[in-house]
């Protein structure tokens, strides 16, 4: 069960995915390993994995996350108990300015936003590319496997790639769809096809708002961005969404599971976290293109 937004969470993406490695470090340093507790998987939006830091303790490159719009890093949320931050700071070399804790927004499997802390390499310690040892790669890969995380982005980082396959699909359910007023803002999108997700669709008079937490299908269209970085920056502006999936704009960019035919696929989507249900009534059909007569409170 996911913790609430008030919980103190760390987003783990490298060796901290491997519980055996964590237990061994705790044993060597007299730390109670119970100060951390894995609570579930999450995504870090607009980031990719990179080996751009030399770790003396690992004898080679250690993982970092760096910004790349349209990419996502899959990891695990760790609930941090008493003594946990001190232990993580020591393990990540915060006192020697190797890594630092940064506040980010993670995306939960249901598309909700969660504030997290992420350990990232400080600018002064970043290098172009530092090859990791086979032992370190195996530690991270074993941790990924234990949590059901796709290791392909890790393999790309091991090869020194400065790009990771981005998430190219966007789910539109209102004015971005074909024939709607703002469709021209994503004219560079291709492979447009019908899709649907689960949620609650509300009528904002001139446009709809998708909220999470519903159980009804919401109809829309899937489209593929030929240039995700350029396309998502433009869409963030159109939707008044903050970068990297952060809350606080009119809409929030997230990742949802979208039905396409008989399958499900991840796609970017713009959602609202709250609306006034009286001023913005529910659309029971879940379809923005249905007649206004079907929109009731």
Secondary structure as the mmCIF struct_conf table of DSSP 4:
data_model
#
loop_
_struct_conf.conf_type_id
_struct_conf.id
_struct_conf.beg_label_comp_id
_struct_conf.beg_label_asym_id
_struct_conf.beg_label_seq_id
_struct_conf.end_label_comp_id
_struct_conf.end_label_asym_id
_struct_conf.end_label_seq_id
HELX_LH_PP_P HELX_LH_PP_P1 UNK A 2 UNK A 4
TURN_TY1_P TURN_TY1_P1 UNK A 5 UNK A 6
BEND BEND1 UNK A 7 UNK A 7
STRN STRN1 UNK A 9 UNK A 12
BEND BEND2 UNK A 14 UNK A 14
HELX_RH_3T_P HELX_RH_3T_P1 UNK A 15 UNK A 17
HELX_RH_AL_P HELX_RH_AL_P1 UNK A 19 UNK A 29
TURN_TY1_P TURN_TY1_P2 UNK A 30 UNK A 30
HELX_RH_3T_P HELX_RH_3T_P2 UNK A 33 UNK A 35
STRN STRN2 UNK A 36 UNK A 55
TURN_TY1_P TURN_TY1_P3 UNK A 56 UNK A 59
STRN STRN3 UNK A 60 UNK A 80
TURN_TY1_P TURN_TY1_P4 UNK A 82 UNK A 83
HELX_RH_AL_P HELX_RH_AL_P2 UNK A 84 UNK A 92
TURN_TY1_P TURN_TY1_P5 UNK A 93 UNK A 97
BEND BEND3 UNK A 98 UNK A 98
STRN STRN4 UNK A 99 UNK A 108
TURN_TY1_P TURN_TY1_P6 UNK A 109 UNK A 110
BEND BEND4 UNK A 111 UNK A 111
STRN STRN5 UNK A 113 UNK A 121
HELX_RH_3T_P HELX_RH_3T_P3 UNK A 123 UNK A 125
BEND BEND5 UNK A 128 UNK A 128
HELX_LH_PP_P HELX_LH_PP_P2 UNK A 131 UNK A 133
HELX_RH_AL_P HELX_RH_AL_P3 UNK A 134 UNK A 147
TURN_TY1_P TURN_TY1_P7 UNK A 148 UNK A 148
HELX_RH_AL_P HELX_RH_AL_P4 UNK A 152 UNK A 158
TURN_TY1_P TURN_TY1_P8 UNK A 159 UNK A 160
BEND BEND6 UNK A 162 UNK A 162
STRN STRN6 UNK A 169 UNK A 172
BEND BEND7 UNK A 174 UNK A 174
TURN_TY1_P TURN_TY1_P9 UNK A 175 UNK A 176
BEND BEND8 UNK A 177 UNK A 177
TURN_TY1_P TURN_TY1_P10 UNK A 178 UNK A 179
BEND BEND9 UNK A 180 UNK A 180
TURN_TY1_P TURN_TY1_P11 UNK A 181 UNK A 182
HELX_RH_3T_P HELX_RH_3T_P4 UNK A 183 UNK A 186
TURN_TY1_P TURN_TY1_P12 UNK A 187 UNK A 188
STRN STRN7 UNK A 189 UNK A 203
BEND BEND10 UNK A 205 UNK A 207
STRN STRN8 UNK A 208 UNK A 225
BEND BEND11 UNK A 226 UNK A 227
HELX_RH_AL_P HELX_RH_AL_P5 UNK A 228 UNK A 238
TURN_TY1_P TURN_TY1_P13 UNK A 239 UNK A 240
HELX_RH_3T_P HELX_RH_3T_P5 UNK A 243 UNK A 245
BEND BEND12 UNK A 247 UNK A 247
BEND BEND13 UNK A 249 UNK A 251
STRN STRN9 UNK A 252 UNK A 260
TURN_TY1_P TURN_TY1_P14 UNK A 261 UNK A 262
STRN STRN10 UNK A 263 UNK A 271
BEND BEND14 UNK A 273 UNK A 273
TURN_TY1_P TURN_TY1_P15 UNK A 277 UNK A 279
BEND BEND15 UNK A 280 UNK A 280
STRN STRN11 UNK A 282 UNK A 283
TURN_TY1_P TURN_TY1_P16 UNK A 284 UNK A 285
TURN_TY1_P TURN_TY1_P17 UNK A 288 UNK A 289
BEND BEND16 UNK A 290 UNK A 290
HELX_RH_3T_P HELX_RH_3T_P6 UNK A 292 UNK A 294
STRN STRN12 UNK A 295 UNK A 295
#
